[in-house]
Amino acid sequence: MSTSSMRRLLTQQLGPEAFTAAHARLRNVAEEEDDDSLVRDIQQILGPGRLDMLPMILKLIFQEEQGE
């Protein structure tokens, strides 16, 4: 799946606000040393019913960083 397709799907599935917040929070993970804080933030942003989208968000970020 292309980066743009994945971004579009995630935005549709999560809503623009939740997607943007989760994406921004996960992009800053390299600077974060508090894993508990990260987990808590992502759970709050996505909610329990949408945590299954986390792997796709991480894949999107990876692809973006690879320049795909």
N, C-alpha and C positions, 0 to 999 in steps of 0.2 A: 504494500500500500504506500502510495506517495506521501510525502510530508504534508502537502496541502490537503490531500484527501483525509488524512488522519486528523489534522487540525480541524477540518470542517465537521467530521463525524463527532469528535470530542466536544466541540462547541455545541452541536445539536443535542448530544446526549446529556451533557452536564449543564448547559446554559452558559451564556457568555461570561457572566460574573464568576461562577464557580470555576470554569475552565481557566480563565485568566488568573484568578487567585492561586489555584493549585499549580499551574504552570510556573508562575513567578516564584512561588515558595519553593518548588522543587529545583528550579534553576539555581537558586541560592544555596542549595544543600552543601556544596563543596566548602562554603564558608562557615557552615554550621557545625558545631561540635556537640550540641545537645540533641541526641537522637530522640529522647523522650519528647522534647519540645516539637520536633519535626513531626513525629507520629501524631501527637495531639493536634497540631495545626492541620495536618492533612485530613484527619478524621473529622475535624470540625468543618473544614471547607467542603469536603465531598459528602459527608454524612455516611452512615452505615450502609445504606442501600446502593451507594455508587462507588464503594471502595474497589470493586472489581475493575474499574476503569483505570486504576493506578498503573498497572503494567503498560497500558497503551500510552499514557502520558509520559512515562519514563522512556519508552521507545521513541516517541516523538522528539523528546529533548535530545536523546542520543543521536537521532538522525539529523536534527538541526545542527548539532555540534560537529557532525561529520560533513556538513555542507551538502546534504542530500536535498 
